[in-house]
Amino acid sequence: MRPAVFLVALAPLAASAAQEKKSAEDWITEIWDDFKNAVDCFSCQALLGGLQAVSIFGESFMEDVITGVCSISGAEDSDVCAGVIANEGPAVYYSLKNLKLGSHTAKTFCASLVGLCEFPEVRPYNLSFPSPKPPATRPPPSGKPPIKVVHFSDTHVDLSYEEGSNSDCSKPICCRSYTENDAPGNTSSPCGPWGDTNCDPPHRLQESMNSAIADLKPAFSIYTGDVVAHDVWLVNKSEVLDDLNATYGSMEKDLGTVYAALGNHDAAPLNLFPSNNIPSEYNPQWAYDALASDWFALTGNPSVKAASEYGSYSAVHPNSKLRIISYNSIFYYKYNFFSYEEPMEYDPDGQLDWLITELQEAEDSSQRVWLISHIPTGNSDHFRDHSHYFDQIIQRYDATIAALFFGHTHTDEFQISYSNYTNQNWDTATAMGYVAPSMTPTSGPPSFRVYEIDPVTYAVVDFTQYIANITDPTFQTKPKWVPYYSAKADYGSKLSPPVEDPHVELTPGFWHNVTVAMEKDPSVFQDFWARRSRGFKVPECTGDCISNEICALRGADAQYSCYKQAPGFSFEKRDGQGVKALSEESFQQPECNHAGMAPLFAKISHRARLARQSGL
């Protein structure tokens, strides 16, 4: 059957299949077969059609069927299957009910979550700017002594962490006594008092980091989100509120002023932050209200209270010309099932228009701007459409924006914006996004970053990454937070001519030249690649992997990041081998982009592929 005919016929076929209600067991078998047979974009649409047919019989029936598929696949323990699907099932049900097979939304779903369709072309969207772009450029260095600002992210403190419990369990997160065999004294893999690389950290590790930050006496700090631990099949509103109170309360006690951003884990269920177009029953207003209250306590700035609307705010730092804009990137997150509307919204809750208004006000007031958020725009987790729209805003206000700051990936990375992505050069590089690694140690040693900031232009003139080496035996006695590397010393020294002046900005052009040095000298790239995970389990990256990773660093507009789909049914991620299908081992690390219902589908699909290959 030709593709066009196939897609036209698919919807009535799915509807007719649902005319007579089958038993849950029959549907489980049928959907499991759909998973096994899904090998390309069209069969992915068929899988969606089958799930849509199941949804006709109600939300609870659909959840029972998907839970059954999860169980027979062996993708997770049965309690994890049931808990994850119960939490996120309502959002999946809502999306499936309204999905049109073969649409831009359905193709984006199969591209972003299933890896079986090519990414659809970015849809044009006419952004309106209040005034033409002026002929302004980035301001020159003031030459004044820099101030210190700390950036930390993805703390994921686990308040149920239990010293001596099993660190090698079958759940997405360990270091808890799920069973008697996991309890202290009964396991051969006990976790230490300060943390473990297979677990989210205890609260005492955050207190240790806070103390180390306070000793450095920063002017203020920024936190780019993700408070809540990765027990996604168990987490509920009560746990989220406890986590927010503990984490932000600790910051307020130890750190003084902190500007924060919303993370995808900072509500229950995780990832699900719908726009106002979605029925209000799904809106996590309680999370927005709690976060706005915590953030106001950390800043004392009345503007921060605006975050209670949809998790974003714009605040001018006291006695300064610096405006900090924290925006809700989860509206553009591929695991936010409420984003898969028909059609997908161009500007959920008008946040892009709001951002333009704030940037225009900053420009008119001769202010510099920091944009802080959780998910980097160039990351493969970010919708391409909205990454492009966001980049257009960055290009319009590039002289006003001093820098962008992100978290989410748990790794030490950066991204560069260009005025012309077909002519990427030092003089077309327009904006710099700094991606900070995590405190939670699942991706490497716990870490935070100290920026040296020009006190007049608010440009980044250097940064030093600090780590507490969790693989050091003394870590479990008391973590030691020590400098790991310096951007200017370790990258600026590799440029020709070297950039060593302590007052000179690390401009977007500087970072472009760093990527050029990576191309010319593989050792520069390998140094970056090792620092990415703070030297922890550094995978091999050579040949095309290097080219793809450098391309990703130059891809703040995600459609230019060289992230491509691989053939076959696989959920995919960027790792040490470039873009590849996820293996069972890939799910052992409970990172931000490996938690929830979508990655659960990934594991089901992986098991289905193995079953198909084995003829089962």
VEXTOR-795822 format. One record per residue (C-alpha): x, y, z; residue in one letter. Coordinates in steps of 0.001 Angstrom, whole numbers, plus 500000, padded with zeros to 6 digits. Layout:
BEGIN
XYZA...
//
This chain:
BEGIN
500000500000500000M501320503448499114R502175505684502112P499468508287501445A496792505600501035V498109503866504142F497712506962506315L494246507741504965V493102504198505645A494682503948509074L492202506006511101A489010504186509988P490853500887510399L491663501763514015A488089502876514626A486604499687513173S488962497602515283A487445499221518349A483801498683517393Q483617495500519431E485260495735522813K487822492989523220K489083491798526545S492034493577528087A494075490413527547E493288490411523805D494246494066523531W497473493475525462I498449490805522953T497490493004520009E499380496085521241I502413493949522106W502333492672518503D502082496287517279D505216497092519253F507016494119517710K505890495048514196N506761498752514426A509846499169512223V509259502457510341D507244505652510383C504086504071508981F504078501179511427S504639503685514221C501434505386513076Q499779501953513176A500948501509516771L499461504904517629L496257503818515903G496093500713518056G496647502706521240L494018505173520076Q491557502335519542A492181501127523092V491610504637524444S488059504623523061I487085502364525957F488217504780528607G491242505956530501E491393503136533055S491024500483530350F493869502017528346M496069502144531460E495323498482532218D496285497470528694V499548499429528668I500396498116532143T499833494600530860G502102495201527877V504761496576530203C504498493487532406S504789490915529641I507704492801528127S509625492718531410G510622496332530825A510343497194534525E509254495641537791D505468495347537908S505099498043540579D507153500476538513V505039499729535406C501810500283537311A502979503410539125G504410505224536102V501380504454533926I498903505449536651A500701508781537092N501136509784533447E498324507751531888G495758510589532022P498013512825529910A498714510052527401V494988509308527231Y494186512968526598Y496757513165523802S495731509912522134L492066510845522085K492772513972520055N495656512748517904L495207512691514118K497228509930512527L499666511189509914G499507514792511187S502442517031512094H501704516217515743T501681512456515155A504896512629513125K506545514749515814T505426512155518365F506950509293516365C510118511301515678A510666512673519180S509557509698521235L509834506649519006V512579507505516533G510674506020513590L509773509165511652C512027511887510354E511502515171512139F508858517191510284P509961520458508739E509839523363511168V506533525157510730R506862528877509901P505631531182512639Y505526534963512369N506964536490515539L506184540172515964S508803542496517435F507879545941518789P510803547656517068S513465546931514447P516786545561515597K519132548462516415P522770548529515249P524001547695518761A526829545254519539T528041543495522661R529505546082525062P533266546124525636P534720544903528946P534548547426531775S537934546394533132G536556546361536674K537192543452539070P534679540677538363P532004539455540760I531335535775541451K528045534078540575V527457530366541209V525447528116538894H524196524717540056F521505522398538756S519644519089538990D520059518429542694T517414515643542814H517826515161546579V516272511903547759D514806512456551222L514288508683551484S517955507878550850Y519030505256553388E522689504812554199E523745501154553923G520798500137551723S521193498426548350N522838500586545679S522401497910542971D518646497350542837C516190496627540021S514399499996540270K515129503214538366P516533504662541607I518302502739544390C519622503371547929C516219502637549459R514885499581551294S512274498489548773Y512480494916550066T514022493218553080E516972492209550915N517611495892550092D517806496924553737A521061497873555498P522925494793556659G521211492545554101N522883493717550916T526331493177549444S526162496611547731S525586499130550525P525527502819549699C527696505223551617G526594508116553828P527262510822551229W525917509270548033G526371506703545289D526626506899541496T523587504613541140N521410506807543341C520084510295543853D521913512027546710P521025512381550379P520102515814551705H523410516054553518R525249516207550168L523296519317549200Q524126520853552566E527799520090551922S527619521751548499M525782524753549924N528502525174552528S531218525053549863A529353527644547772I528802529926550770A532530529835551554D533190531372548113L530927534349548955K529193534758545583P527191537893544826A524218535598544125F523505532191542575S521366530686539831I519701527274539958Y518370525739536740T515869523303538177G514984519706539033D514540519415542765V512593516158542985V514156512678543033A513688510047540305H511185507803542123D508752508668539347V506458505682539881W505904506705543515L506154510493543602V503023512450544490N502058515998545402K503004515532549048S506502514294548193E507078517110545706V506121519736548288L508381518110550885D511244518072548368D510705521705547351L510597522817550982N513747520872551891A515835521909548899T514797525548548671Y514724525890552440G518331524745552559S519259527284549878M517508530078551744E519349529190554960K522816528897553423D523081530758550128L521309534074550224G519928535271546884T519222532510544366V517358532910541063Y515805529600540044A514042527970537107A511403525269536753L512584521700536100G510631518910534427N510650516914537695H509253519738539816D505633518551539905A503747515262540125A503373513634537706P506690514745536275L507020516451532877N503356517405532624L502949521178532452F499999521882530149P499130525217528612S495860526953529386N494351525306526294N494264522030528237I491364521494530707P492154523070534079S491834519724535887E495310518856534566Y496951522142535574N499572521770538365P498751525182539854Q499791523937543292W503348523417541986A503504526893540406Y502250528435543647D504762526516545789A507671527375543498L506733531048543333A506629531154547126S510021529454547460D511602531653544794W510248534817546397F511782533719549711A515145533304547947L515106536677546187T512725538973548043G511867540312544588N508108540904544111P508446540207540368S509201536569541153V505618536086542323K504610536164538652A505909532590538435A502607531462539948S501008532033536535E502994529487534516Y506413529104536100G508157532119534540S509233535499535833Y511371538529534994S513254540285537799A515803543085537873V518621542319540304H518757545032543002P520973548047542372N521978546788538950S521250546910535235K520838543127535078L517457541614534281R517115537875534960I514377536122533001I513432532623534106S511130530875531642Y509258527571531562N511016525367528992S508824522353529822I506197523745527446F508624522690524685Y509726519344526168Y509195516183524144K508123514191527235Y505367516662528091N502486514650526623F500161517639526887F502254519336524205S501066516854521554Y497922518774520722E496128518947517386E497566521152516110P500606521696518321M500595525210519767E503050527683518292Y503323529685521505D501889527920524589P500395530476526989D501939533261524920G505269532798526654Q507312533750523580L505338536985523217D505898537652526930W509614537028526488L509766539515523608I508013542122525774T510498541629528613E513503541773526297L512194544894524607Q511741546550527996E515302545572528908A516629546959525640E514727550218526122D516125550490529667S519720549745528606S519746546598530730Q521606543366530080R519666540106530325V520387536616531591W517968533932530442L517790530963532806I515822527797532143S516023524041532479H516146522455529015I518729523767526514P517084524878523282T519521522884521148G519030519645523067N517292516739521359S514671516828524150D513488520260522938H510884520554520167F512520521797516992R509737524213516093D510000526076519378H513790525946519380S513706527812516065H511152530358517277Y513220530936520424F516370531381518349D514699534091516300Q514109535996519522I517735535500520533I518921536901517191Q516735539994517557R518021540770521084Y521543539345520885D523172542607521997A520941542771525091T521344539122526105I524605538616527991A524224534829528297A521827531900528685L522043529276531445F520595525755531432F520717522385533202G518795519138532516H521445517096530702T523488516411533874H526575516994531743T529013519873531219D528185521316527801E527488524532525923F525557525696522873Q526196528509520406I523634530548518456S524476531965515020Y522991534700512884S523604532380509915N523704528627510587Y524915527963507047T527931530199507699N528995529322511232Q531989531433512134N533356533475515020W531770536644513632D528327535057513083T528223533552516594A525683535701518453T524723534090521784A526169531660524293M524285529047526312G526035527501529322Y524817524029530350V525804523139533907A526260519549535115P524302518078538013S524756517726541728M523163514296541650T526034511867540940P524422509508538430T526344511116535542S529595511879537313G530971513619540388P528625516166542009P529425519593540651S528755523329540668F530170526224538652R531551529623539635V531356532357536981Y533523535453536960E531158538217535844I531923541715534582D530041543917537112P529032546443534428V528251544369531322T527293541158533206Y529246539200530629A530934535927531593V534691536510531640V535606533061533018D534254530138534994F535686527442537217T533991524079537569Q534075522559541061Y533565518873541823I533452516513544763A535083513343543456N532692510580544477I535117507876543299T537708509096545834D537596506831548947P537695509901551194T534404511140549692F532391508953552066Q534192510475555041T533482514050553951K533191515391550380P535857517857549302K534730520439546760W537744521396544650V538364523218541344P538251520869538367Y539116523170535447Y538934526787534305S537354527790530984A539878530509530184K542937528598531389A541997525292529775D540252526455526594Y541532529996526066G545108528734526199S544408526451523202K543393529302520906L545639531232518559S546329533784519827P545587532583523372P542818534364525298V544173534937528799E543190538501529771D541073538100532959P538789540984531934H537973539795528394V534555538216527849E534116534590526853L532122535714523829T530102533463521512P532974533967519051G535424532695521687F533419529491522068W533107529070518304H536900529263518115N537068526590520819V535043524289518558T537412525105515694V540334524133517947A538498520850518657M538353520179514904E542017520953514404K543367519224517509D541504516093518685P543093516438522127S541105519649522714V537897517762521955F538885514786524105Q539591517117527028D536075518564526606F534619515079526250W536181513911529520A535102517066531367R531566516539530106R531070513773532707S533776515048535070R535995512128534075G533377509522535047F532903506520532724K534086508503529710V532930506642526572P534930506516523380E534170509233520853C536098509308517576T535477509974513879G531874510874513093D531077511014516794C533426513997517165I531910515761514145S528374515185515431N529182516407518915E530858519578517640I527833520118515416C525629519782518512A527652522451520320L526929524761517366R523226523907517269G521317526209519635A518631526085516931D517968522349517277A517273521709513599Q520994522385512954Y522340520166515762S523027517092513537C520744514948515666Y519388512326513245K517108509360513562Q518511505866513110A516601503153511202P514555500626513107G512331500927516155F514397502608518810S514188505461521220F517441507310520796E519750509592522706K523073511297522196R525839509580524101D529489508640523714G528891506956520373Q526898509809518907G523256508983518169V522354505360518700K519557503088519797A519099502711523517L520253499425524955S519238497870528245E522397499302529796E521363502792528733S518510502713531237F520671502002534266Q521387505693534785Q518269507485536120P518986510769534334E516358513402533594C515668512105530105N515320508499531269H512464508764533705A508735508450533111G506279506923530689M508044507783527436A511287506004528434P509106503161529688L507701502892526159F511306502867524980A512162499868527105K509004498088525986I509947498740522363S513473497495522970H512150494260524464R509685493967521584A512502494333519070R514467491588520811L511373489380520810A510831490009517083R514448489195516306Q514131485975518311S510909485014516546G508907485081519786L
//
